[in-house]
Amino acid sequence: MEEYIDIVDINGKPTGVSVPKSEIHAKGHLHNTAHLWCFNSKGEILLQQRAASKVICPLLWDVSVAGHIDAGETPEQAALREAKEEIGINLLERQLIKIGVFKCFQSYPNGIVDNEFHNTFIAEIQININELTPQEDEVEALKFVTLEEFESLLNMSTTNNHFVSSNRKYYEIVVDAIKTRLTL
């Protein structure tokens, strides 16, 4: 059964209209997503390698957990649901620290028009990577990288085919938020 997504206005607020996910991308409707960046007390960020079967940016490394916010769902509910679905981790809403909402409007050669507002959270986790269970159709692999490794990979993102290079500024904001949190 196809999921339904709320169409939002230019401010990311639901319009009261929900459509199937396939229509969201085919027609380029504005919509919300939830992004969750997980990190540990050692200053390592959990990265997800997008599944080879993904139609957008397959096999590139990206946010720990991400997904569309279902119709009627809050960004927090979506982040918690996606964490459970994609990597098998149960988090509590109080663990989520919202760092902002980021516009990401992109079109792809395959016809997908992705006009998203990333409701972005960070969360400190204390778990070994072998305790996580990646969702096969979403996640190819998981890894922890240090903040220094992350920044090094990001600096080479236009040539190393590691990250989605067009998201560089977004990644920098996330790293800064995690660094700030680690110093508290």
Buried (B, 14 or more C-beta within 10 A) or exposed (E): EEBBBBBBEEEBEBEEEBBBBEBBBEEBBBBBBBBBBBBBEEBBBBBBBBBEEBEEBEBBBBBBBBBBBBBEBBBBBBBBBBBBBBBBBEBEEEBBBEBEBBEBEBEEEEEBBBBBBBBBBBBEBEEEBEEBBBBEEBBBEBEBBEBEBBBEBBEEBEEEEBBBBEBBEBBEBBBEBBEEBBEE
